[in-house]
């Protein structure tokens, strides 16, 4: 198609009035349209038309279901986005369409402003051939099969508006993946708003997500936009979504289904247009089985699940990842980038990394601070007596106090280290030289640890 030729859209609906409304609306947007009243006619047009850039289809058709058309297009023309027109309130049908590969859905009666927004977003999508296998951003580092698979999945999911649930261990890079999905899709120019659901006090979650009006509760001194409104036209990323209280889960479910939110203290709802991504290190299915997560919300946020591999599952990425991280750390400190010795890299590659990429970055931050030359050595990694072999099925599943970790390994380990240092300092009357000798670390290492753990006041 030439640069001056208008985009061509296939409309599939058996109601003449709906077809005419869509044709007029798209015509006013400067688009060409072809129409079909049945699945059979749609299949024929798809075979004959090589310049289609979007398909709008009704769910119910005289000779079949719109889902069949979505699946057919996914199999034969995967670069052609399909948007589903569903009956009002039929969220189950919309979810089925999204699972089948639909770009997005819109409910009857069709709101023309939403339709225009949907069409504009769909026409901004890049062809699959031009993006498959390309790194999504510089932050998604690694070339193992697991990472190449992840990039391909991200490229595919970026072309959809379906809610995606990102599952992975703490520190594995779930937010980086979410940012990649946002940055590769048609909402990339819009805001990306991330919130850790487990970090907000229960009494403030509703106000944070939906906003509030001045005077709606004690301390509400002014109107405040919620995160749904802050993410308008972009993506809202709900990290640790499993930590939402059950009462809030009900309200989130309604916001997702109706695409509307009600600020605290308001009488009317506000329409929202956001792509919803969520993540957790927990198993949502287990949370549902244990009664801590609503099943109906599970099906809304988990339309598509994306698994982020742990660092243990991509050990061959550790070297390239470590070198990229140490370069970033050095640049942040306006310093020359030290080399990581082969022995140090080998040690890291044999370590289990229960905290994944976040733990690797923390380890390199520490090594950068302790390194006295231009080369980071194994000693600078300060692994000490930590087990460096990959975990066996037995010791990995049993773990060291998984309940105590409570989803934040870094904080848990920091508390343990802080307790040991405090006890050692007390035993030596806060004589740092004697304390360092007793612990078998250098004075510089002790000073660094004390500062990191806020014990140097």
Legacy VTK file of the C-alpha trace (Angstrom):
# vtk DataFile Version 3.0
C-alpha trace
ASCII
DATASET POLYDATA
POINTS 457 float
0.000 0.000 0.000
1.402 3.407 -0.929
1.898 6.163 1.608
-1.037 8.148 0.161
-3.442 5.235 0.003
-5.926 5.073 2.914
-5.979 2.087 5.252
-8.542 -0.589 4.398
-10.813 -2.122 7.052
-12.997 -5.239 6.853
-16.346 -4.902 8.672
-18.189 -8.131 9.498
-21.732 -7.765 10.909
-25.095 -9.165 9.867
-27.021 -6.034 10.943
-27.201 -3.543 8.037
-27.664 -0.568 10.385
-24.485 -1.424 12.317
-22.529 -1.945 9.099
-23.702 1.413 7.771
-22.807 3.199 11.042
-19.327 1.690 10.991
-18.812 2.477 7.302
-19.796 6.134 7.809
-17.642 6.507 10.942
-14.582 4.951 9.324
-15.155 6.914 6.126
-15.053 10.152 8.108
-11.701 8.973 9.514
-10.385 8.757 5.956
-10.463 4.945 5.831
-11.672 2.604 3.092
-14.041 -0.211 4.095
-15.274 -3.504 2.724
-18.165 -5.297 4.402
-19.437 -8.819 4.950
-22.646 -10.070 6.568
-21.502 -13.652 7.209
-18.411 -15.656 8.061
-18.414 -17.132 4.582
-18.357 -13.708 2.933
-15.591 -12.611 5.334
-13.424 -15.620 4.430
-13.834 -14.835 0.716
-12.866 -11.183 1.210
-9.834 -12.190 3.283
-8.700 -14.446 0.452
-9.184 -11.704 -2.172
-7.977 -8.637 -0.229
-4.244 -8.326 0.360
-4.289 -4.738 1.637
-6.489 -5.076 4.742
-5.074 -3.448 7.864
-7.873 -4.092 10.372
-10.938 -6.296 10.820
-13.978 -5.363 12.931
-16.281 -8.309 13.541
-19.462 -8.965 15.468
-19.499 -11.888 17.870
-22.731 -13.459 16.584
-22.982 -14.173 12.879
-25.597 -16.190 10.951
-23.199 -18.981 9.986
-20.879 -19.047 12.988
-19.067 -17.136 15.680
-16.717 -14.168 15.499
-14.217 -16.194 17.531
-13.899 -18.540 14.528
-12.911 -15.553 12.396
-10.341 -14.384 14.949
-8.755 -17.849 15.030
-8.775 -18.062 11.214
-7.010 -14.702 10.886
-4.498 -15.632 13.597
-3.638 -18.781 11.634
-3.504 -17.238 8.158
-2.766 -13.498 8.580
-1.336 -12.982 12.096
-0.289 -9.380 11.345
-3.915 -8.349 10.738
-5.431 -7.014 13.990
-9.018 -8.038 14.755
-11.361 -6.141 17.082
-14.491 -7.846 18.418
-17.895 -6.193 18.788
-19.726 -7.811 21.717
-23.136 -7.484 23.325
-23.266 -4.984 26.201
-21.986 -6.474 29.438
-20.910 -9.757 27.851
-17.433 -9.750 29.352
-17.041 -13.520 29.028
-17.327 -13.245 25.234
-14.822 -10.408 25.206
-12.342 -12.473 27.222
-12.777 -15.442 24.879
-12.032 -13.138 21.945
-8.900 -11.756 23.609
-7.664 -15.263 24.454
-8.186 -16.250 20.811
-5.950 -13.379 19.714
-8.262 -10.385 19.236
-6.553 -7.008 19.494
-9.361 -5.506 21.583
-13.144 -5.447 21.953
-15.904 -2.857 22.032
-19.449 -3.315 23.350
-22.788 -2.474 21.757
-24.188 0.128 21.567
-20.945 1.242 19.954
-19.535 4.430 21.470
-18.041 6.253 18.485
-15.280 7.987 20.442
-14.079 4.649 21.839
-14.338 3.112 18.373
-12.147 5.843 16.876
-9.592 5.395 19.662
-9.525 1.611 19.145
-9.102 1.941 15.372
-6.319 4.522 15.692
-4.437 2.275 18.123
-4.844 -0.801 15.912
-3.568 1.001 12.816
-0.400 2.039 14.674
0.700 -1.580 15.157
3.887 -2.644 13.432
3.761 -5.761 11.209
4.862 -8.880 13.076
7.647 -9.546 10.556
9.346 -6.264 11.472
9.529 -6.912 15.218
9.708 -10.643 15.927
12.951 -11.521 17.673
14.114 -7.921 18.093
15.139 -6.885 21.598
12.267 -4.950 23.154
14.498 -2.583 25.122
18.096 -2.442 26.278
16.938 -3.437 29.760
15.825 -6.918 28.706
19.303 -8.438 28.599
20.177 -11.983 27.556
20.432 -14.266 24.543
19.497 -17.685 25.913
16.594 -19.615 24.408
14.471 -18.649 27.411
15.032 -14.941 26.756
14.493 -15.220 23.009
11.188 -16.980 23.726
10.236 -14.261 26.196
10.970 -11.501 23.664
8.822 -13.193 21.030
5.964 -13.529 23.524
6.322 -9.861 24.470
6.204 -8.804 20.810
3.012 -10.790 20.302
1.323 -9.578 23.497
2.269 -5.962 22.746
-0.036 -6.128 19.710
-3.048 -6.953 21.890
-4.978 -5.012 24.504
-5.703 -8.160 26.510
-4.930 -8.099 30.246
-1.684 -9.995 30.859
-0.628 -11.543 34.154
3.149 -11.760 34.511
4.313 -14.493 36.828
7.847 -14.953 38.106
10.027 -15.128 41.183
10.904 -11.995 43.151
13.631 -10.038 41.406
13.247 -11.806 38.052
12.302 -8.635 36.158
8.496 -8.667 35.965
8.224 -4.874 35.817
10.873 -4.730 33.069
8.746 -7.189 31.078
5.638 -5.068 31.681
7.461 -1.945 30.479
8.535 -3.845 27.360
4.954 -4.885 26.579
3.876 -1.264 26.971
6.801 0.133 24.996
6.318 -2.225 22.045
2.582 -1.561 21.676
0.329 1.176 20.324
0.078 2.781 23.794
3.825 3.444 23.980
3.308 7.208 23.719
0.944 7.081 26.704
1.924 6.824 30.377
3.165 3.653 32.051
2.006 3.709 35.684
3.290 1.028 38.061
2.033 0.409 41.589
3.025 -2.211 44.159
-0.313 -3.313 45.611
1.380 -4.822 48.654
3.091 -1.559 49.592
-0.064 0.571 49.991
-1.921 0.571 53.337
-5.290 -1.180 52.967
-7.249 1.943 53.924
-5.625 3.983 51.135
-5.763 1.531 48.225
-9.151 2.658 46.894
-8.086 6.305 46.930
-4.764 5.470 45.249
-6.350 3.461 42.434
-9.539 5.449 41.835
-8.785 8.904 43.287
-10.868 10.950 45.715
-12.690 14.246 46.069
-11.745 16.943 48.539
-13.352 16.325 51.921
-14.330 12.732 51.155
-12.411 11.545 54.225
-10.188 12.970 56.951
-7.017 14.279 55.387
-8.480 14.641 51.875
-7.575 18.326 51.551
-7.837 18.411 47.761
-9.117 16.405 44.806
-6.747 13.655 43.736
-6.594 11.692 40.487
-6.316 7.933 40.921
-3.788 5.733 39.165
-6.407 4.528 36.664
-6.879 8.130 35.522
-3.137 8.827 35.663
-2.621 5.925 33.236
-5.301 7.175 30.808
-4.385 6.200 27.257
-1.500 4.095 28.514
-0.814 1.104 30.736
-1.513 0.438 34.420
0.773 -2.180 35.963
-0.471 -3.740 39.211
2.540 -5.428 40.794
1.907 -7.996 43.550
-1.789 -7.940 42.678
-2.336 -11.015 44.893
-1.786 -8.776 47.933
-4.949 -6.737 47.297
-7.524 -7.085 50.127
-10.638 -9.016 49.125
-12.878 -5.955 49.537
-10.712 -4.045 47.064
-10.686 -6.964 44.640
-14.460 -6.529 44.183
-14.038 -2.880 43.197
-11.126 -3.641 40.887
-13.230 -6.306 39.157
-15.967 -3.774 38.445
-13.460 -1.222 37.153
-12.047 -3.788 34.710
-15.450 -5.010 33.537
-17.088 -1.613 33.130
-13.936 0.329 32.149
-15.125 2.958 34.630
-14.050 4.004 38.131
-15.743 5.927 40.919
-13.431 8.240 42.921
-13.959 8.111 46.684
-16.682 10.622 47.565
-17.960 10.969 43.990
-21.535 10.288 42.887
-20.684 9.427 39.305
-18.272 7.056 37.631
-15.528 8.182 35.268
-14.714 6.317 32.036
-11.157 5.009 31.777
-9.043 3.764 28.898
-6.066 1.753 30.171
-4.242 -1.457 29.291
-4.071 -3.564 32.439
-0.991 -5.619 33.258
-0.459 -7.374 36.585
2.195 -9.473 38.265
2.920 -11.539 41.339
5.581 -13.940 42.569
2.779 -16.112 43.963
0.569 -18.648 42.209
-2.738 -16.868 41.613
-4.458 -20.212 41.084
-3.330 -21.322 44.555
-4.425 -17.988 46.025
-7.887 -18.603 44.515
-7.978 -22.165 45.885
-7.026 -20.875 49.346
-9.765 -18.206 49.257
-7.395 -15.220 49.218
-8.095 -14.135 45.628
-11.461 -13.908 43.908
-11.974 -16.428 41.122
-13.907 -13.951 38.942
-11.078 -11.402 39.220
-8.556 -14.150 38.458
-10.219 -14.759 35.079
-10.226 -11.012 34.315
-6.560 -10.252 35.069
-5.249 -13.639 33.916
-6.626 -13.565 30.371
-3.087 -14.363 29.214
-0.317 -15.556 31.547
3.339 -14.840 30.838
6.078 -16.652 32.758
9.362 -14.812 33.381
12.276 -17.268 33.741
14.372 -17.208 36.889
18.085 -16.456 36.625
18.759 -20.127 37.437
16.942 -21.044 34.227
19.194 -18.820 32.098
22.628 -19.128 33.666
24.334 -18.517 30.322
22.987 -14.953 30.471
24.758 -14.164 33.751
28.036 -13.009 32.154
26.460 -10.596 29.667
23.970 -9.438 32.303
26.690 -8.871 34.927
28.843 -6.870 32.511
25.893 -4.706 31.479
24.913 -4.089 35.114
28.432 -3.211 36.278
28.723 -0.747 33.399
25.452 0.884 34.464
26.586 1.016 38.104
29.921 2.590 37.165
28.233 5.204 34.979
25.892 6.106 37.831
28.966 6.740 40.006
30.770 8.629 37.199
33.551 6.078 37.404
35.519 3.803 35.094
33.914 0.385 34.590
35.887 -2.357 36.343
36.440 -5.702 34.640
34.850 -8.767 36.208
37.386 -11.563 36.526
36.721 -14.937 34.904
36.820 -16.555 38.336
34.183 -14.133 39.662
31.956 -14.790 36.638
32.373 -18.541 37.145
31.417 -18.162 40.805
28.292 -16.205 39.901
27.320 -18.769 37.278
27.456 -21.534 39.898
25.408 -19.561 42.440
21.647 -20.210 42.761
20.543 -16.544 42.909
17.297 -16.968 44.904
16.820 -13.192 44.507
17.375 -13.380 40.735
18.470 -10.298 38.750
17.810 -7.954 41.672
20.184 -9.984 43.855
22.801 -9.996 41.080
22.568 -6.211 40.824
22.876 -5.814 44.614
25.868 -8.170 44.610
27.594 -6.101 41.917
26.789 -2.830 43.719
28.550 -4.256 46.774
31.462 -5.602 44.727
31.873 -2.227 43.018
32.113 -0.535 46.433
34.597 -3.096 47.785
36.770 -3.460 44.669
40.150 -1.816 45.307
41.629 -2.251 41.819
40.308 -2.292 38.279
39.134 -5.906 38.466
36.253 -7.351 40.503
37.417 -10.594 42.098
35.586 -13.479 43.680
36.414 -12.052 47.108
34.699 -8.765 46.196
31.450 -10.661 45.630
31.345 -11.400 49.392
29.405 -14.636 48.952
31.007 -15.963 52.136
29.445 -19.187 53.316
26.369 -18.910 51.099
25.796 -22.128 49.157
26.994 -21.508 45.596
25.652 -24.630 43.940
22.296 -24.693 42.223
19.569 -25.876 44.602
18.441 -29.482 44.606
14.697 -30.155 44.400
14.742 -30.961 48.113
16.486 -27.889 49.480
14.877 -25.545 46.950
11.333 -26.492 47.876
11.959 -26.527 51.602
13.834 -23.201 51.598
14.953 -21.230 54.601
11.778 -19.852 56.107
9.676 -19.098 53.042
6.857 -17.776 55.199
9.289 -15.386 56.893
10.513 -14.122 53.519
6.976 -12.850 52.833
7.708 -12.032 49.210
10.717 -9.772 49.855
13.953 -11.752 49.987
16.191 -8.681 49.999
14.516 -7.212 53.091
14.529 -10.610 54.812
18.272 -11.137 54.241
19.005 -7.538 55.227
17.236 -8.076 58.562
19.330 -11.191 59.218
22.578 -9.393 58.339
21.601 -6.355 60.431
20.957 -8.602 63.441
24.326 -10.366 63.108
26.224 -7.092 62.719
24.422 -5.480 65.658
25.200 -8.460 67.879
28.876 -8.456 66.830
29.219 -4.686 67.320
27.651 -4.894 70.774
29.958 -7.762 71.730
33.000 -5.656 70.815
31.658 -2.391 72.287
31.282 -0.984 68.752
35.009 -1.246 68.091
34.804 -1.591 64.330
38.316 -2.946 63.839
37.736 -5.763 66.357
34.259 -6.436 64.969
35.617 -6.765 61.408
38.276 -9.254 62.626
35.673 -11.296 64.490
33.450 -11.495 61.420
36.340 -12.271 59.068
35.727 -9.287 56.811
37.793 -6.238 55.951
37.290 -2.956 57.793
36.150 -1.403 54.516
33.610 -4.174 53.995
32.244 -3.718 57.527
31.947 0.028 57.030
30.106 -0.497 53.740
27.680 -2.991 55.297
26.990 -0.728 58.264
26.185 2.188 55.978
23.974 0.032 53.776
22.051 -1.309 56.765
21.876 2.126 58.462
23.967 1.052 61.445
26.527 3.845 61.145
24.530 6.626 62.866
LINES 1 458
457 0 1 2 3 4 5 6 7 8 9 10 11 12 13 14 15 16 17 18 19 20 21 22 23 24 25 26 27 28 29 30 31 32 33 34 35 36 37 38 39 40 41 42 43 44 45 46 47 48 49 50 51 52 53 54 55 56 57 58 59 60 61 62 63 64 65 66 67 68 69 70 71 72 73 74 75 76 77 78 79 80 81 82 83 84 85 86 87 88 89 90 91 92 93 94 95 96 97 98 99 100 101 102 103 104 105 106 107 108 109 110 111 112 113 114 115 116 117 118 119 120 121 122 123 124 125 126 127 128 129 130 131 132 133 134 135 136 137 138 139 140 141 142 143 144 145 146 147 148 149 150 151 152 153 154 155 156 157 158 159 160 161 162 163 164 165 166 167 168 169 170 171 172 173 174 175 176 177 178 179 180 181 182 183 184 185 186 187 188 189 190 191 192 193 194 195 196 197 198 199 200 201 202 203 204 205 206 207 208 209 210 211 212 213 214 215 216 217 218 219 220 221 222 223 224 225 226 227 228 229 230 231 232 233 234 235 236 237 238 239 240 241 242 243 244 245 246 247 248 249 250 251 252 253 254 255 256 257 258 259 260 261 262 263 264 265 266 267 268 269 270 271 272 273 274 275 276 277 278 279 280 281 282 283 284 285 286 287 288 289 290 291 292 293 294 295 296 297 298 299 300 301 302 303 304 305 306 307 308 309 310 311 312 313 314 315 316 317 318 319 320 321 322 323 324 325 326 327 328 329 330 331 332 333 334 335 336 337 338 339 340 341 342 343 344 345 346 347 348 349 350 351 352 353 354 355 356 357 358 359 360 361 362 363 364 365 366 367 368 369 370 371 372 373 374 375 376 377 378 379 380 381 382 383 384 385 386 387 388 389 390 391 392 393 394 395 396 397 398 399 400 401 402 403 404 405 406 407 408 409 410 411 412 413 414 415 416 417 418 419 420 421 422 423 424 425 426 427 428 429 430 431 432 433 434 435 436 437 438 439 440 441 442 443 444 445 446 447 448 449 450 451 452 453 454 455 456
